[in-house]
């Protein structure tokens, strides 16, 4: 920033002089290139003029309130803003994914009823739907970087709320007692239904924390996307949005990598004492707490840098001028003067529902989002059951397929949109083509499956001694087995069993980094193997080999489906922005 230049406001005269001409040239300089000095008696009107200029889109300096440091002006561009913004988006994806894993673990270990389980899962979505109309409508009157900084603060606060139940010695994680799944030939007590202190605190803080996280996310994405689009040329927005969405996916992937070790809670079963499990439980608590706390520290460290960015970054004035000429506005709304405020939320909603193009674009984006959510939620379970994989292997393969595929699709979609400089019609054609391809690939996936392996009590009748559809047979009738916990094992007869108890196994021990079971009364056929101690192994933990070799083909098709689904994300977002430009440029 050049030194020694002052901002002065002078009254026009009939005969301009050299002095007034030079002052006018200085006043036409962008504010980012002008050094604003302290007020003087002859410059009392300057602050009001500067405010009016800023409202009209004049470029502004980087600073926090009245504090403007000349060294910071080199960072006053969208590149450095995107660095901070992408880090914040990564943290949001990380906290969101970690919260999902936390809820899944809690539901599994405490056997929640449908109502509290649904309330925990939907609190984030319901909160988002309630606040997003008001944020999107009223947020345009405020400084977008300041609102994004507020989002960063709220995100850190929400992470602390989500971490609090895991912090402290009074709120111990005490899941229902899990009795060892072997044939004990005695009655197993019922699970304790008394709600622990951890359950009460967890439900309250999780719902409240998710509400805060939803508010932060709604400030981050709608406001952030519009701000990025405002400060970029029309055909450059796609690449930046692709990078932003890829950052969210990276954070979500990181949460699953870190949280995969946290999903397995320190179970209390009948053969393990409290003294042995105490150290493991404390370490498990610490890992949950430190994961949320780390995200909170990072997001809070971004508050001040984000708040320093101005509403109008360098190059904004020319960019907005070109966009107003290129924006597509419906004829019936060309003369609409839309004002922002809470009272006008329903007026804006009425305008939007009249636009069929907006409704169909929103439906397209919602369906693509639903497909991605379904893949992330059910793909590990499908791989585990269809191809007989362990839980860890299924989650790892899901991550390897989903996260690179999603990021690749988003970034390539943004690059294609930017390089081809698509107009609104071409954007919609791109959405149609990529959606049709992804649906076609999804149809092919339906025909890629394996034959179901033998599972005693389901499609096998315990070699003629039992009945199909019943897990109980004469060989395990005295074991008093429980069907509340699924612990699959594979017998030496190449048949799968619901649990070691239903196989009639009376002993178990670790053998070659895997649990082995002995003296199983329901397993009589098959070759026997000896362990290191000379005992004959009847079954091992895990499902039997399905002898199906279609897994690589299935993963290839699901990867391609995710990539083409990602292709349509960026064009759909840009088409919505372009067709509703009048709502952002009016008022």
C-alpha positions in Angstrom: 0.0 0.0 0.0 1.6 3.3 -1.1 2.3 5.6 1.8 1.5 9.3 2.1 -1.8 9.2 0.3 -4.8 10.7 2.0 -8.5 10.3 1.4 -10.1 13.7 1.1 -13.6 14.8 0.1 -13.8 18.2 -1.6 -16.8 20.3 -2.8 -16.9 20.8 -6.6 -16.0 24.2 -7.9 -16.8 26.1 -11.1 -13.2 26.3 -12.3 -11.2 23.2 -11.5 -7.6 23.7 -10.4 -4.6 21.4 -10.5 -5.0 20.8 -6.8 -8.6 19.7 -7.0 -7.9 17.6 -10.1 -5.2 15.7 -8.2 -7.5 15.2 -5.2 -10.2 13.8 -7.4 -7.8 11.3 -8.9 -6.7 10.2 -5.4 -10.4 9.8 -4.3 -11.0 7.5 -7.3 -8.3 5.1 -6.1 -9.6 1.8 -4.6 -9.8 1.9 -0.8 -7.4 -1.0 -0.6 -4.7 1.3 -2.1 -5.5 4.2 0.1 -4.1 4.9 3.5 -6.8 6.0 5.8 -5.5 8.3 8.5 -7.1 9.6 11.7 -9.9 12.1 11.4 -9.2 15.8 11.2 -11.5 18.8 11.5 -11.4 19.4 7.8 -12.2 15.7 7.0 -15.3 15.1 9.1 -17.4 13.9 6.2 -14.9 11.3 5.0 -16.1 8.3 7.1 -19.7 8.5 5.8 -18.4 8.7 2.2 -16.2 5.6 2.7 -19.2 3.7 4.1 -21.3 4.6 1.1 -18.5 3.6 -1.2 -18.2 0.2 0.5 -21.9 -0.5 0.2 -21.7 0.2 -3.5 -19.0 -2.5 -3.9 -15.8 -0.5 -3.7 -12.8 -2.7 -2.8 -11.9 -2.6 0.9 -8.7 -3.2 2.9 -8.0 -6.2 5.0 -8.4 -5.5 8.7 -10.4 -6.0 11.9 -12.8 -3.1 12.5 -10.8 0.1 12.6 -7.5 -1.7 12.7 -5.9 -2.0 9.3 -2.3 -3.2 9.1 -0.5 -2.5 5.9 1.4 -5.8 6.0 -1.9 -7.8 5.9 -3.0 -6.2 2.6 -0.9 -8.8 0.6 -3.3 -11.4 1.9 -6.4 -9.5 0.8 -7.3 -11.8 -2.1 -9.5 -14.9 -2.6 -6.6 -17.3 -2.6 -5.8 -16.8 1.0 -9.4 -16.7 1.9 -9.9 -20.1 0.3 -7.1 -21.5 2.4 -8.8 -20.6 5.6 -12.2 -21.5 4.3 -11.2 -24.9 3.1 -9.6 -25.7 6.5 -12.8 -24.7 8.2 -14.8 -26.9 5.7 -12.5 -29.8 6.5 -13.1 -29.4 10.2 -16.9 -29.3 9.6 -16.8 -32.5 7.7 -14.5 -34.1 10.4 -16.9 -33.1 13.2 -19.9 -34.2 11.2 -18.5 -37.6 10.5 -17.2 -38.1 14.0 -20.7 -37.2 15.4 -22.3 -39.9 13.2 -19.8 -42.5 14.5 -20.5 -41.4 18.0 -24.2 -41.8 17.6 -23.9 -45.2 16.0 -21.7 -46.5 18.8 -24.1 -45.1 21.4 -27.1 -46.6 19.8 -25.5 -50.0 19.5 -24.1 -50.2 23.0 -27.2 -48.9 24.8 -29.9 -50.6 22.6 -31.9 -47.3 22.3 -35.6 -47.3 21.5 -36.6 -46.0 18.1 -37.8 -42.6 19.3 -34.6 -41.5 21.1 -32.4 -43.0 18.4 -34.4 -41.0 15.7 -34.2 -37.8 17.8 -30.4 -38.1 18.1 -30.0 -38.8 14.4 -32.4 -36.1 13.1 -31.5 -33.2 15.4 -28.9 -31.9 13.0 -31.1 -32.1 10.0 -34.2 -30.5 11.7 -32.1 -27.7 13.1 -30.6 -27.0 9.6 -34.0 -26.8 8.0 -35.3 -24.4 10.6 -32.5 -21.9 10.4 -31.4 -21.9 6.8 -34.2 -19.8 5.3 -33.6 -17.0 7.8 -29.8 -17.2 7.4 -29.9 -17.2 3.6 -32.4 -14.3 3.6 -31.0 -12.1 6.3 -27.3 -12.9 6.0 -26.9 -10.8 2.9 -27.2 -7.6 4.9 -24.2 -8.5 7.0 -20.5 -8.9 6.1 -20.1 -12.4 4.7 -16.5 -13.0 6.2 -17.8 -11.9 9.6 -20.6 -14.4 9.4 -18.2 -17.1 8.3 -16.0 -16.2 11.3 -19.1 -16.5 13.5 -19.6 -20.0 12.0 -16.0 -20.9 12.9 -16.7 -19.9 16.5 -20.0 -21.8 16.7 -18.3 -24.9 15.2 -15.7 -24.9 17.9 -18.4 -24.4 20.6 -20.4 -27.3 19.1 -17.3 -29.5 19.2 -16.8 -28.8 22.9 -20.4 -29.6 23.6 -20.1 -32.9 21.7 -16.9 -33.7 23.6 -18.1 -32.9 27.1 -19.9 -36.2 27.9 -16.5 -38.0 27.3 -14.7 -35.7 29.7 -14.6 -36.2 33.4 -14.5 -39.2 35.7 -18.1 -38.9 36.9 -19.6 -39.7 33.5 -18.3 -43.1 32.8 -19.2 -45.0 29.7 -21.1 -48.0 31.0 -22.8 -49.9 28.2 -25.1 -52.8 28.8 -23.2 -55.8 30.1 -22.3 -58.2 27.3 -22.1 -61.8 28.4 -19.6 -63.9 26.6 -21.2 -65.6 23.6 -20.4 -69.2 24.4 -22.6 -72.1 25.5 -22.7 -71.6 29.3 -25.7 -73.9 29.9 -27.1 -71.5 32.4 -29.6 -68.7 32.3 -28.2 -65.3 31.2 -29.5 -62.3 33.1 -31.4 -59.6 31.3 -29.7 -56.4 30.3 -29.9 -53.6 32.7 -32.4 -51.0 31.6 -31.5 -48.3 34.1 -30.3 -45.2 32.4 -26.8 -44.2 33.5 -25.5 -40.7 34.1 -23.5 -40.9 30.9 -26.7 -41.6 28.9 -28.5 -38.6 30.2 -25.6 -36.2 29.6 -24.8 -37.7 26.3 -28.3 -37.2 24.9 -28.6 -33.7 26.1 -25.2 -32.5 25.0 -25.4 -34.3 21.7 -28.7 -32.7 20.7 -27.6 -29.3 21.8 -24.2 -29.7 20.2 -25.7 -30.8 16.9 -28.1 -27.8 16.9 -25.1 -25.5 17.3 -23.2 -27.4 14.6 -26.2 -27.1 12.2 -26.3 -23.3 12.8 -22.6 -23.1 12.1 -22.9 -25.2 8.9 -25.7 -23.1 7.6 -23.7 -20.0 8.1 -20.7 -21.6 6.4 -22.1 -23.0 3.2 -24.9 -20.7 1.9 -23.1 -17.5 2.9 -19.7 -18.9 1.9 -20.7 -20.1 -1.6 -22.4 -16.8 -2.4 -19.4 -14.9 -1.2 -17.0 -17.0 -3.3 -19.2 -16.6 -6.3 -19.4 -12.8 -5.8 -15.7 -12.4 -5.8 -14.9 -14.6 -8.9 -15.6 -14.3 -12.6 -18.6 -16.2 -13.6 -16.8 -19.2 -15.2 -14.2 -19.6 -12.4 -16.6 -20.4 -9.6 -16.9 -24.1 -10.4 -13.3 -25.0 -9.7 -13.4 -23.2 -6.4 -16.6 -24.8 -5.3 -15.2 -28.2 -6.3 -12.2 -27.6 -4.1 -14.4 -26.5 -1.2 -16.7 -29.6 -1.4 -13.6 -31.9 -1.7 -12.3 -30.4 1.6 -15.6 -31.4 3.2 -15.2 -34.9 1.9 -11.6 -35.0 3.1 -12.7 -34.1 6.6 -15.4 -36.7 6.5 -12.8 -39.3 5.4 -10.4 -38.2 8.2 -13.1 -38.7 10.8 -13.7 -42.3 9.7 -10.0 -43.0 9.7 -9.6 -41.8 13.2 -13.0 -43.0 14.4 -12.6 -46.5 13.1 -10.7 -47.4 16.3 -13.2 -45.6 18.5 -16.3 -47.5 17.2 -15.3 -50.6 19.2 -16.2 -49.6 22.8 -14.6 -51.2 25.8 -17.2 -53.9 26.4 -17.9 -55.2 29.9 -18.5 -58.9 29.6 -18.9 -61.7 32.1 -15.2 -62.8 31.9 -13.5 -59.4 32.3 -13.3 -57.5 35.6 -13.6 -53.8 36.1 -9.9 -53.5 37.1 -8.8 -54.9 33.7 -11.0 -52.7 31.7 -10.5 -49.4 33.6 -7.3 -48.4 31.7 -8.8 -49.3 28.3 -12.0 -47.3 29.1 -10.1 -44.2 30.2 -8.0 -44.3 27.0 -11.1 -44.7 24.9 -12.7 -41.7 26.7 -9.6 -39.6 26.1 -9.4 -40.4 22.3 -13.1 -39.4 21.8 -12.6 -36.2 23.8 -9.3 -35.2 22.2 -10.7 -35.7 18.7 -13.5 -33.2 19.2 -11.3 -30.9 21.2 -8.6 -30.7 18.4 -11.3 -29.7 15.9 -12.5 -27.0 18.3 -9.0 -25.6 18.7 -8.5 -25.4 14.9 -11.8 -23.8 14.2 -11.3 -21.2 17.0 -7.9 -20.3 15.6 -9.6 -19.4 12.3 -12.0 -16.9 13.7 -9.7 -13.8 13.6 -8.1 -14.5 10.2 -11.6 -14.9 8.6 -13.0 -11.9 10.3 -10.2 -9.7 8.8 -11.3 -10.2 5.2 -13.5 -7.5 3.8 -16.8 -7.9 2.0 -15.4 -6.7 -1.3 -12.0 -8.3 -2.0 -9.7 -7.0 -4.8 -11.2 -7.2 -8.2 -14.8 -7.4 -6.9 -16.1 -4.3 -8.6 -15.4 -5.3 -12.2 -16.4 -8.9 -11.5 -19.8 -7.9 -10.2 -20.4 -5.5 -13.0 -19.8 -8.2 -15.6 -22.0 -10.7 -13.7 -25.0 -8.3 -13.6 -24.9 -8.2 -17.4 -24.7 -12.0 -17.8 -27.1 -13.1 -15.1 -30.3 -14.8 -16.1 -33.5 -13.3 -14.6 -37.0 -14.4 -15.3 -39.1 -11.9 -17.1 -41.9 -11.9 -14.5 -39.3 -11.1 -11.8 -37.3 -8.5 -13.7 -38.8 -5.5 -12.0 -39.1 -7.1 -8.5 -37.4 -5.2 -5.8 -36.6 -7.7 -3.1 -35.7 -6.5 0.4 -34.0 -8.7 3.0 -35.5 -9.2 6.4 -37.3 -11.8 8.5 -40.7 -10.5 7.3 -39.7 -11.2 3.7 -38.7 -14.9 4.2 -42.2 -16.1 3.1 -42.2 -13.7 0.2 -38.9 -15.1 -1.1 -40.3 -18.6 -0.6 -43.4 -17.7 -2.6 -41.2 -16.4 -5.4 -39.0 -19.5 -5.5 -41.8 -22.1 -5.5 -43.2 -20.4 -8.6 -40.0 -21.1 -10.5 -40.2 -24.7 -11.8 -36.6 -24.6 -12.9 -35.5 -23.9 -9.3 -37.7 -26.7 -8.0 -36.3 -29.3 -10.4 -32.7 -28.3 -9.8 -33.2 -28.5 -6.1 -34.8 -32.0 -6.5 -31.9 -33.1 -8.6 -29.4 -31.9 -6.0 -31.4 -33.5 -3.2 -31.5 -36.9 -5.0 -27.8 -36.9 -5.7 -27.1 -36.0 -2.1 -29.4 -38.8 -1.0 -27.5 -41.3 -3.2 -24.2 -40.2 -1.7 -25.5 -40.5 1.9 -27.0 -43.9 1.2 -23.6 -45.1 -0.2 -21.7 -43.8 2.9 -24.2 -45.3 5.3 -25.0 -48.7 3.8 -22.0 -49.6 1.6 -19.9 -51.0 4.5 -22.8 -53.1 5.7 -23.5 -54.3 2.2 -19.9 -55.3 1.6 -19.7 -57.0 4.9 -22.8 -59.2 4.4 -22.7 -59.7 0.6 -19.0 -60.5 0.2 -18.4 -61.8 3.7 -15.8 -59.3 4.8 -14.9 -58.2 8.3 -16.2 -54.9 9.6 -12.8 -53.2 9.4 -12.1 -54.4 5.9 -15.5 -53.4 4.7 -15.1 -49.9 6.2 -11.6 -49.5 4.7 -12.8 -50.5 1.2 -15.8 -48.2 1.5 -13.4 -45.3 2.4 -11.0 -46.2 -0.5 -13.8 -46.1 -3.0 -16.0 -43.3 -1.7 -13.7 -40.5 -0.7 -11.3 -40.5 -3.7 -14.3 -41.0 -6.1 -16.2 -38.2 -4.5 -13.3 -35.8 -4.5 -12.4 -36.7 -8.1 -15.9 -36.2 -9.3 -16.3 -32.8 -7.6 -12.9 -31.4 -8.8 -13.3 -32.7 -12.4 -16.8 -31.3 -12.5 -15.6 -27.9 -11.4 -12.7 -28.0 -13.9 -15.0 -29.0 -16.8 -17.5 -26.2 -16.0 -14.7 -23.6 -15.8 -12.8 -24.7 -18.9 -15.8 -25.0 -21.1 -17.3 -21.8 -19.7 -20.8 -23.3 -19.7 -23.8 -21.1 -19.7 -26.9 -22.0 -17.7 -28.5 -24.2 -20.4 -25.2 -26.2 -20.8 -25.0 -26.6 -17.1 -28.4 -28.2 -17.0 -27.5 -30.5 -19.9 -24.4 -31.5 -18.0 -26.5 -32.3 -15.0 -28.8 -34.4 -17.1 -26.0 -36.4 -18.8 -24.1 -37.1 -15.6 -27.2 -38.1 -13.6 -28.3 -40.5 -16.4 -24.9 -42.1 -16.5 -24.8 -42.6 -12.7 -28.3 -44.1 -12.6 -27.4 -46.4 -15.4 -24.3 -47.6 -13.5 -26.4 -48.0 -10.4 -28.7 -50.3 -12.3 -25.8 -52.5 -13.4 -24.7 -52.8 -9.8 -27.9 -54.5 -8.9 -26.9 -57.5 -11.0 -23.5 -57.9 -9.3 -24.1 -60.1 -6.3 -22.9 -63.4 -4.8 -24.8 -66.5 -3.7 -25.7 -66.4 0.0 -23.5 -68.7 2.1 -24.9 -71.3 4.4 -26.1 -69.8 7.7 -27.5 -72.2 10.3 -31.0 -71.4 11.3 -31.5 -69.0 8.3 -31.0 -71.0 5.1 -29.6 -74.2 6.7 -31.4 -76.5 9.2 -28.5 -77.6 11.3 -27.9 -80.7 9.1 -31.6 -81.8 9.4 -31.9 -81.4 13.2 -33.4 -78.0 13.3 -35.9 -75.8 11.4 -35.4 -73.0 8.8 -36.0 -69.6 10.4 -35.1 -70.7 13.9 -31.7 -70.3 15.4 -32.5 -72.8 18.2 -31.9 -76.5 17.6 -31.5 -79.5 19.8 -27.7 -79.1 19.8 -27.9 -75.7 21.4 -31.2 -75.8 23.3 -29.5 -76.0 26.7 -27.2 -73.0 26.0 -29.9 -70.3 26.6 -28.4 -68.2 23.8 -29.3 -64.5 23.2 -30.0 -63.2 19.7 -29.4 -59.5 20.7 -25.7 -59.5 19.7 -24.6 -60.8 16.3 -21.2 -62.4 16.5 -20.7 -64.5 13.3 -18.4 -67.5 13.3 -17.4 -70.0 10.6 -17.4 -73.7 11.5 -15.1 -76.3 10.0 -18.2 -77.6 8.2 -18.2 -74.4 6.1 -21.4 -73.2 7.6 -21.9 -69.9 9.3 -23.4 -69.5 12.8 -25.1 -66.5 14.4 -22.8 -66.7 17.4 -20.6 -69.2 19.1 -23.4 -69.9 21.5 -25.8 -71.0 18.8 -23.0 -73.3 17.5 -22.9 -74.9 20.9 -19.2 -73.9 21.5 -18.1 -74.3 25.2 -14.6 -73.0 25.1 -12.8 -70.1 23.4 -9.2 -68.7 23.2 -7.1 -66.5 21.1 -5.2 -68.3 18.3 -3.0 -66.6 15.7 -4.4 -63.2 16.4 -8.0 -64.5 16.0 -10.6 -66.0 18.3 -11.0 -69.8 18.0 -13.8 -71.9 19.5 -13.8 -75.5 20.7 -16.1 -78.3 21.7 -19.0 -77.0 19.5 -21.9 -79.5 19.7 -23.6 -78.3 16.5 -20.5 -78.8 14.3 -19.8 -82.4 13.5 -18.6 -82.4 9.9 -15.6 -81.0 8.2 -11.8 -81.3 8.5 -10.3 -80.5 11.9 -7.2 -78.4 12.5 -5.0 -78.2 15.6 -3.8 -75.1 17.3 -0.4 -74.6 18.9 -1.5 -76.3 22.0 -2.8 -79.4 20.2 -6.5 -78.6 20.6 -8.9 -79.2 17.7 -10.5 -76.0 16.4 -14.2 -76.3 15.6 -14.8 -72.6 14.5 -13.2 -69.2 14.1 -14.6 -65.7 14.4 -16.0 -64.1 11.2 -18.1 -65.3 8.3 -17.2 -68.1 5.9 -15.6 -67.5 2.6 -18.3 -66.9 0.0 -16.0 -68.0 -2.8 -17.2 -65.0 -4.8 -14.8 -63.1 -7.0 -17.0 -60.2 -8.1 -15.8 -57.8 -5.5 -13.4 -55.9 -7.8 -16.1 -55.5 -10.5 -18.6 -54.2 -7.9 -16.1 -51.7 -6.5 -15.3 -50.5 -10.0 -18.9 -49.8 -10.8 -19.6 -48.2 -7.4 -16.5 -46.0 -7.9 -17.7 -44.9 -11.3 -21.2 -44.2 -9.9 -19.8 -41.9 -7.2 -17.6 -40.1 -9.7 -20.5 -39.3 -12.1 -22.7 -38.3 -9.2 -20.0 -35.8 -8.2 -19.9 -34.5 -11.7 -23.4 -33.1 -11.3 -22.9 -31.4 -7.9 -21.0 -28.4 -9.1 -23.1 -27.7 -12.3 -26.2 -28.0 -10.2 -25.0 -25.5 -7.6 -23.9 -23.1 -10.3 -27.2 -23.4 -12.1 -29.2 -22.6 -9.0 -27.0 -19.6 -8.3 -27.3 -18.3 -11.9 -31.1 -18.7 -12.2 -31.7 -17.0 -8.8 -29.2 -14.2 -9.3 -32.0 -11.6 -9.0 -32.6 -12.5 -5.3 -28.9 -11.7 -4.5 -28.5 -8.6 -6.6 -31.8 -6.9 -5.6 -32.6 -5.1 -2.4 
